[in-house]
Amino acid sequence: MPSRTIRQHILSFLSIPTLPAIMVNSFSPQILTTRYIAKPDAKSHATMIIPRSSTLLELSTKEVIITDFPPPKSAVSCPALQLLMEIDAASLELTEVSSIEESYFLPDEELIPIKQISLEEQLNIKMSPSASTNMAVSKPRVVGHRGSLYQSLENTRHSIRLAANDCEEVEIDVFLLKCGTLTVFHGSGTDKNPGWLKEYCNVEGTILDYTYEEARKLKFNQYHTEFGCGPDTIRELEHEYYIPTLEEVLSDAKQTGVVIKVELKGPGTTDPVLELVERLNMVDQVHYSSFEHSRIKRVRELHPERNADGSHTYKTGCLFNEVPDNFVELALNVDASEVHLKYSTATKERVEEIHSAGMDSMVWMRGPMGMVDDLTHRFHDVGNEDERMYSTIMATGVRAMCVNRPDVLKQMLIGQAMNSRTLVPPMI
């Protein structure tokens, strides 16, 4: 453990007088991933990233802030301090600094006031103060985002099986590895360049650089802030946590009966995924989606079949991050069954437009770090996937919600159903 002198030097560098002044809320004992962003000159501005579902906290000293989001894209990479710190839950004092890595300097002009709006305003709806306990406009299907990632490590067999207890459907991410194996993994990066391993597994490259035999041996970085289940769960269930094959995940789903929504994440995934699903006789239990719409267009080219009611036998979803004006036209052009919008872009009008075009609708939540970023910088009227947030989204009329906390949404829907039954007048 570093000496007291080293720790004092670190805190001095960041212009943070004492740790107890920073830790204004209580924490359970755990290792916290912490990044600092400081001005290159005065070194008087800093940002701390803590893996928990808090909103923005501010200190009165030296304009230091605490938040849960990564450095902005405009930040320039420079030598600075990134620490892993252990916090004593009782005294809220720093007890150990376990590593020093690289972080980022943030130009002073990027330090701008935070402007927040309400999620209601963003989605163009009006909620009553007690909306979380009222019956919502619609009862959406519950979809687990990467499984049940706050209860168990994302995209693992354990997490997906757990999510099946609360979900009608579970969304997973699929890559085709260079050895020809289909594997379930998310990774860092963008929708156009996904699957990076550094933050997820502490190794270089992307999942596409590995054979499955190599990928199976990778260990997850228990301190990565995107892993909502936290380091304690990852350590406790380490034997359960490895990168699975798609065939393993589908075989599990065949037993539980949960529908699997496969995001075709990497190149070359469409044809082999379809072949595997057909070999396992799971056509009715697997749906397909992608931000790269040519991949779901390929699904429809191969399988234009429809059921007796006119619905597609092979269900596909067009994923959108930002929503262009002609998003419905784009989805219709690839004959999609569904449109999947980021929750903060799913306005009531857009949802109605999707339904009017004869397609189904789903919203998807960002990962844990992205959700905290939104709650820190954008929306002041809801918590991090609490009942208020879910009720607000449901008021748009969306038919499915791909969420990080499917257990919370499921219990909320059960509670609403029970409340509605108690409100029904007795028969005379």
Secondary structure by P-SEA (a helix, b strand, c coil): cccaaaaaaaaaaaccccccccccccccccccbbbbbbcccccccbbbbccccccbbbbcccbbbbbcccccccccccbbbbbbccccccccccccccbbbbbbbbccccbbbbbbbbccccccccccccccccccccccbbbbccccccccccccaaaaaaacccccccccccccccccbbbbbccccccccccccccccccccccccccaaaaaacccccccccccccaaaaaaaccccccccaaaaaaaaaaaccccccccccccccaaaaaaaaaacccccbbbccccaaaaaaaaaacccccccccccbbbbbbbcccccaaaaaaaaacccbbbcccccccaaaaaaaaaacbbbbbbbccaaaaaaaaaccccccccccaaaaaaaacccccccccccaaaaaaaaaaaaaaaaaaccccc
